[in-house]
Amino acid sequence: MEPRHIKGVLFDAFGTLCHIESPRLPYRSIMKRWEKGAVDCYQAIMTRDVSLAEFAGEAGLSREETALLEAQVAKETDSVCLFPEVAQTLETLREHGVKIAVVSNLAQPYGASCLELLPFEPDVRAFSYEVGARKPEVPIYRYAWERLGCAPEELLMVGDSLQNDYQAPRDLGLHALWLDRKAASLQGENGHVVNSLQGILGYLGIG
C-alpha cells in the first residue's frame, strides 16, 4: 500500500506530541522500594489504572513520602507542553480526513495532561494504563486499530522509540516513522526517519 492511502496516524505521546519541562521522576522512589523489583514495578505502573498514592502504599512508603511524590507529579504534569509543530500538524491531518489516535505507555496521572493540550480530542486513545498492555505488546496496537475501524496496513505509527513506535508496529503490518528530534540518526531505516512531525505530511503527500 502506498503511504497516501493511509487512513489514520497513531502517535506516541511524551517525546512525540508533548514533553515535560520540569522532570522530577517521582515513580523512581516507588520502583526502588518495590518488593518484586523495578521491572515488575514498571510493568504494573504502565498497565494498571492506579494512582501514585496506591502504588506508594503497596511499596511501603509513608504518608509523608507519598505526599512529596504527589507534589512532584503535580509539578511534572503542570509543566507538560506540546512541541511547536504539533497543533498545526494534527489540524492539517484532520483537514485531510486522516483519523488520529494516541498510543502511549503512561502512568495514570499523565494521560489527561497530554490530552488537554491537543487542539482536539483524538479519535482514539490507547493509554497503557487503561488498555492493560504496553508497547511493544501487541494488544495495545490492536486496541487502537480496532477502535479506529482500520486494518493495520491502513495506519501509520509515529514516535520517538525505535522499538515501540517503529520496529514493533512494522512487524504487525503498520507503516511507521521513527521520530528522531535530535537528528542523531544516520537517516537509515529506508528513509523512514523524520526530525519533526511535519515530516509526516510529506510522507503522506499532504501539501
C-alpha atoms as a printed R data frame, in Angstrom:
    type eleno elety resid chain resno       x      y      z
1   ATOM     1    CA   MET     A     1   0.000  0.000  0.000
2   ATOM     2    CA   GLU     A     2   1.254  3.478 -0.854
3   ATOM     3    CA   PRO     A     3   1.561  5.929  2.083
4   ATOM     4    CA   ARG     A     4  -1.032  8.272  0.525
5   ATOM     5    CA   HIS     A     5  -3.705  5.633  1.181
6   ATOM     6    CA   ILE     A     6  -3.169  5.701  4.936
7   ATOM     7    CA   LYS     A     7  -6.419  6.364  6.805
8   ATOM     8    CA   GLY     A     8  -5.077  7.069 10.281
9   ATOM     9    CA   VAL     A     9  -1.977  8.078 12.222
10  ATOM    10    CA   LEU     A    10  -1.102  6.651 15.630
11  ATOM    11    CA   PHE     A    11   1.026  8.973 17.746
12  ATOM    12    CA   ASP     A    12   3.130  8.272 20.784
13  ATOM    13    CA   ALA     A    13   2.563 10.916 23.480
14  ATOM    14    CA   PHE     A    14   5.580 12.030 25.525
15  ATOM    15    CA   GLY     A    15   8.659 12.734 23.435
16  ATOM    16    CA   THR     A    16   6.470 12.895 20.342
17  ATOM    17    CA   LEU     A    17   3.452 15.142 20.907
18  ATOM    18    CA   CYS     A    18   4.480 16.656 24.233
19  ATOM    19    CA   HIS     A    19   7.261 16.820 26.790
20  ATOM    20    CA   ILE     A    20   7.779 17.552 30.480
21  ATOM    21    CA   GLU     A    21   9.729 20.761 31.018
22  ATOM    22    CA   SER     A    22  10.391 20.093 34.730
23  ATOM    23    CA   PRO     A    23  11.028 16.338 35.103
24  ATOM    24    CA   ARG     A    24  11.095 15.009 38.679
25  ATOM    25    CA   LEU     A    25  10.875 11.220 38.118
26  ATOM    26    CA   PRO     A    26   8.541 10.638 41.088
27  ATOM    27    CA   TYR     A    27   7.953  6.938 40.390
28  ATOM    28    CA   ARG     A    28  11.646  6.160 40.766
29  ATOM    29    CA   SER     A    29  11.326  6.071 44.569
30  ATOM    30    CA   ILE     A    30   8.478  3.558 44.322
31  ATOM    31    CA   MET     A    31  10.440  1.347 41.950
32  ATOM    32    CA   LYS     A    32  13.381  1.258 44.370
33  ATOM    33    CA   ARG     A    33  11.143  0.022 47.178
34  ATOM    34    CA   TRP     A    34   9.013 -2.415 45.141
35  ATOM    35    CA   GLU     A    35   9.325 -5.896 46.621
36  ATOM    36    CA   LYS     A    36   9.348 -7.708 43.268
37  ATOM    37    CA   GLY     A    37  11.886 -5.372 41.697
38  ATOM    38    CA   ALA     A    38  11.947 -2.449 39.296
39  ATOM    39    CA   VAL     A    39  10.959 -4.423 36.182
40  ATOM    40    CA   ASP     A    40   7.791 -5.759 37.805
41  ATOM    41    CA   CYS     A    41   7.022 -2.324 39.223
42  ATOM    42    CA   TYR     A    42   7.381 -0.629 35.836
43  ATOM    43    CA   GLN     A    43   5.012 -3.134 34.243
44  ATOM    44    CA   ALA     A    44   2.470 -2.522 36.992
45  ATOM    45    CA   ILE     A    45   2.718  1.273 36.766
46  ATOM    46    CA   MET     A    46   2.243  1.218 32.991
47  ATOM    47    CA   THR     A    47  -0.626 -1.301 32.853
48  ATOM    48    CA   ARG     A    48  -2.742 -0.671 35.955
49  ATOM    49    CA   ASP     A    49  -5.236  2.174 36.294
50  ATOM    50    CA   VAL     A    50  -3.958  3.037 39.758
51  ATOM    51    CA   SER     A    51  -2.919  6.322 41.382
52  ATOM    52    CA   LEU     A    52   0.597  7.072 42.547
53  ATOM    53    CA   ALA     A    53  -0.621  7.035 46.142
54  ATOM    54    CA   GLU     A    54  -1.882  3.468 45.772
55  ATOM    55    CA   PHE     A    55   1.413  2.311 44.282
56  ATOM    56    CA   ALA     A    56   3.317  4.114 47.032
57  ATOM    57    CA   GLY     A    57   1.226  2.323 49.634
58  ATOM    58    CA   GLU     A    58   1.957 -1.048 48.050
59  ATOM    59    CA   ALA     A    59   5.666 -0.209 48.112
60  ATOM    60    CA   GLY     A    60   5.528  0.658 51.819
61  ATOM    61    CA   LEU     A    61   6.168  4.384 51.546
62  ATOM    62    CA   SER     A    62   4.998  6.613 54.375
63  ATOM    63    CA   ARG     A    63   2.272  9.246 54.038
64  ATOM    64    CA   GLU     A    64   4.922 11.949 54.156
65  ATOM    65    CA   GLU     A    65   6.943 10.310 51.398
66  ATOM    66    CA   THR     A    66   3.815  9.806 49.326
67  ATOM    67    CA   ALA     A    67   2.802 13.446 49.695
68  ATOM    68    CA   LEU     A    68   6.202 14.541 48.411
69  ATOM    69    CA   LEU     A    69   5.908 12.270 45.389
70  ATOM    70    CA   GLU     A    70   2.400 13.519 44.643
71  ATOM    71    CA   ALA     A    71   3.750 17.074 44.700
72  ATOM    72    CA   GLN     A    72   6.433 16.042 42.211
73  ATOM    73    CA   VAL     A    73   3.807 14.530 39.906
74  ATOM    74    CA   ALA     A    74   1.833 17.763 40.071
75  ATOM    75    CA   LYS     A    75   4.921 19.775 39.112
76  ATOM    76    CA   GLU     A    76   5.555 17.457 36.189
77  ATOM    77    CA   THR     A    77   2.003 17.486 34.867
78  ATOM    78    CA   ASP     A    78   1.805 21.263 35.254
79  ATOM    79    CA   SER     A    79   4.930 21.615 33.099
80  ATOM    80    CA   VAL     A    80   3.753 19.466 30.169
81  ATOM    81    CA   CYS     A    81   3.997 21.316 26.840
82  ATOM    82    CA   LEU     A    82   3.278 20.457 23.225
83  ATOM    83    CA   PHE     A    83   6.127 20.532 20.736
84  ATOM    84    CA   PRO     A    84   5.780 23.607 18.481
85  ATOM    85    CA   GLU     A    85   4.626 21.850 15.302
86  ATOM    86    CA   VAL     A    86   2.081 19.527 16.891
87  ATOM    87    CA   ALA     A    87  -1.121 21.574 16.680
88  ATOM    88    CA   GLN     A    88  -0.670 22.545 13.036
89  ATOM    89    CA   THR     A    89   0.312 19.003 12.026
90  ATOM    90    CA   LEU     A    90  -2.710 17.461 13.738
91  ATOM    91    CA   GLU     A    91  -5.087 20.035 12.313
92  ATOM    92    CA   THR     A    92  -3.716 19.508  8.799
93  ATOM    93    CA   LEU     A    93  -4.137 15.756  9.088
94  ATOM    94    CA   ARG     A    94  -7.716 16.153 10.277
95  ATOM    95    CA   GLU     A    95  -8.497 18.573  7.430
96  ATOM    96    CA   HIS     A    96  -7.430 15.808  5.038
97  ATOM    97    CA   GLY     A    97  -9.697 13.251  6.691
98  ATOM    98    CA   VAL     A    98  -6.950 11.341  8.481
99  ATOM    99    CA   LYS     A    99  -8.001  9.695 11.752
100 ATOM   100    CA   ILE     A   100  -5.884 10.396 14.834
101 ATOM   101    CA   ALA     A   101  -5.014  8.100 17.735
102 ATOM   102    CA   VAL     A   102  -2.651  8.494 20.677
103 ATOM   103    CA   VAL     A   103  -0.971  5.225 21.643
104 ATOM   104    CA   SER     A   104   1.309  5.597 24.623
105 ATOM   105    CA   ASN     A   105   2.884  3.946 27.643
106 ATOM   106    CA   LEU     A   106   1.734  6.103 30.540
107 ATOM   107    CA   ALA     A   107   1.190  6.058 34.264
108 ATOM   108    CA   GLN     A   108  -2.304  7.153 35.275
109 ATOM   109    CA   PRO     A   109  -1.605 10.800 36.233
110 ATOM   110    CA   TYR     A   110  -0.165 11.733 32.843
111 ATOM   111    CA   GLY     A   111  -2.930 10.930 30.368
112 ATOM   112    CA   ALA     A   112  -5.101 13.969 30.947
113 ATOM   113    CA   SER     A   113  -2.168 16.392 30.970
114 ATOM   114    CA   CYS     A   114  -1.349 15.461 27.379
115 ATOM   115    CA   LEU     A   115  -4.892 15.272 26.042
116 ATOM   116    CA   GLU     A   116  -5.966 18.663 27.360
117 ATOM   117    CA   LEU     A   117  -3.200 20.375 25.358
118 ATOM   118    CA   LEU     A   118  -4.147 18.886 21.996
119 ATOM   119    CA   PRO     A   119  -6.131 21.075 19.588
120 ATOM   120    CA   PHE     A   120  -8.938 18.472 19.548
121 ATOM   121    CA   GLU     A   121  -9.867 15.145 21.096
122 ATOM   122    CA   PRO     A   122  -8.216 12.282 19.204
123 ATOM   123    CA   ASP     A   123 -10.475  9.730 17.566
124 ATOM   124    CA   VAL     A   124  -8.971  7.018 19.775
125 ATOM   125    CA   ARG     A   125  -6.713  6.966 22.789
126 ATOM   126    CA   ALA     A   126  -4.858  3.825 23.747
127 ATOM   127    CA   PHE     A   127  -3.115  4.559 27.028
128 ATOM   128    CA   SER     A   128  -1.319  1.580 28.509
129 ATOM   129    CA   TYR     A   129  -2.761  2.046 31.997
130 ATOM   130    CA   GLU     A   130  -6.287  1.926 30.546
131 ATOM   131    CA   VAL     A   131  -5.701 -0.833 27.992
132 ATOM   132    CA   GLY     A   132  -3.792 -3.088 30.391
133 ATOM   133    CA   ALA     A   133  -0.943 -3.612 27.942
134 ATOM   134    CA   ARG     A   134   2.056 -1.524 26.951
135 ATOM   135    CA   LYS     A   135   4.109 -1.078 23.816
136 ATOM   136    CA   PRO     A   136   5.651 -3.178 22.313
137 ATOM   137    CA   GLU     A   137   2.970 -5.689 23.414
138 ATOM   138    CA   VAL     A   138   0.575 -6.492 20.579
139 ATOM   139    CA   PRO     A   139  -2.749 -5.815 22.377
140 ATOM   140    CA   ILE     A   140  -2.199 -2.055 22.700
141 ATOM   141    CA   TYR     A   141  -1.704 -1.621 18.949
142 ATOM   142    CA   ARG     A   142  -4.645 -3.924 18.194
143 ATOM   143    CA   TYR     A   143  -6.805 -1.932 20.605
144 ATOM   144    CA   ALA     A   144  -6.068  1.211 18.565
145 ATOM   145    CA   TRP     A   145  -6.617 -0.193 15.086
146 ATOM   146    CA   GLU     A   146  -9.821 -1.982 16.041
147 ATOM   147    CA   ARG     A   147 -11.339  1.165 17.535
148 ATOM   148    CA   LEU     A   148 -10.268  3.228 14.555
149 ATOM   149    CA   GLY     A   149 -12.015  0.695 12.337
150 ATOM   150    CA   CYS     A   150  -8.916  0.278 10.188
151 ATOM   151    CA   ALA     A   151  -6.661 -2.568  9.150
152 ATOM   152    CA   PRO     A   152  -3.013 -2.331 10.309
153 ATOM   153    CA   GLU     A   153  -1.796 -1.649  6.761
154 ATOM   154    CA   GLU     A   154  -4.052  1.409  6.607
155 ATOM   155    CA   LEU     A   155  -2.318  3.046  9.572
156 ATOM   156    CA   LEU     A   156   0.918  4.902 10.287
157 ATOM   157    CA   MET     A   157   2.617  4.797 13.705
158 ATOM   158    CA   VAL     A   158   4.866  7.713 14.664
159 ATOM   159    CA   GLY     A   159   7.001  8.064 17.760
160 ATOM   160    CA   ASP     A   160  10.450  8.540 19.251
161 ATOM   161    CA   SER     A   161  11.074  4.935 20.337
162 ATOM   162    CA   LEU     A   162  12.764  2.859 17.642
163 ATOM   163    CA   GLN     A   163  11.452 -0.371 19.156
164 ATOM   164    CA   ASN     A   164   7.971  0.659 20.292
165 ATOM   165    CA   ASP     A   165   6.993  3.109 17.579
166 ATOM   166    CA   TYR     A   166   8.838  1.808 14.529
167 ATOM   167    CA   GLN     A   167  10.034 -1.785 14.689
168 ATOM   168    CA   ALA     A   168   7.127 -3.393 16.567
169 ATOM   169    CA   PRO     A   169   4.389 -1.660 14.510
170 ATOM   170    CA   ARG     A   170   6.096 -2.634 11.243
171 ATOM   171    CA   ASP     A   171   6.225 -6.242 12.409
172 ATOM   172    CA   LEU     A   172   2.432 -6.042 12.793
173 ATOM   173    CA   GLY     A   173   1.903 -4.670  9.300
174 ATOM   174    CA   LEU     A   174   1.592 -0.964 10.078
175 ATOM   175    CA   HIS     A   175   3.510  1.744  8.306
176 ATOM   176    CA   ALA     A   176   5.856  3.534 10.714
177 ATOM   177    CA   LEU     A   177   8.055  6.599 11.029
178 ATOM   178    CA   TRP     A   178  10.708  6.959 13.690
179 ATOM   179    CA   LEU     A   179  10.839 10.473 15.149
180 ATOM   180    CA   ASP     A   180  14.432 11.487 15.871
181 ATOM   181    CA   ARG     A   181  14.155 15.068 17.152
182 ATOM   182    CA   LYS     A   182  17.878 15.307 17.886
183 ATOM   183    CA   ALA     A   183  18.680 14.453 14.262
184 ATOM   184    CA   ALA     A   184  21.224 11.979 15.627
185 ATOM   185    CA   SER     A   185  20.311  9.123 13.294
186 ATOM   186    CA   LEU     A   186  22.118  8.370 10.076
187 ATOM   187    CA   GLN     A   187  18.808  8.633  8.213
188 ATOM   188    CA   GLY     A   188  18.657  4.873  7.882
189 ATOM   189    CA   GLU     A   189  15.593  2.646  8.148
190 ATOM   190    CA   ASN     A   190  14.961  3.129  4.403
191 ATOM   191    CA   GLY     A   191  14.266  6.824  4.849
192 ATOM   192    CA   HIS     A   192  11.558  6.233  7.462
193 ATOM   193    CA   VAL     A   193  13.078  8.762  9.865
194 ATOM   194    CA   VAL     A   194  11.712 12.262 10.498
195 ATOM   195    CA   ASN     A   195  13.112 15.006 12.686
196 ATOM   196    CA   SER     A   196   9.795 16.797 13.161
197 ATOM   197    CA   LEU     A   197   6.166 15.747 12.985
198 ATOM   198    CA   GLN     A   198   5.826 17.952  9.938
199 ATOM   199    CA   GLY     A   199   7.690 15.185  8.104
200 ATOM   200    CA   ILE     A   200   4.519 13.114  8.322
201 ATOM   201    CA   LEU     A   201   2.795 15.454  5.879
202 ATOM   202    CA   GLY     A   202   5.497 14.919  3.266
203 ATOM   203    CA   TYR     A   203   5.393 11.171  3.813
204 ATOM   204    CA   LEU     A   204   1.650 11.169  3.209
205 ATOM   205    CA   GLY     A   205   1.889 13.517  0.258
206 ATOM   206    CA   ILE     A   206  -0.129 16.217  2.002
207 ATOM   207    CA   GLY     A   207   0.874 19.687  0.858
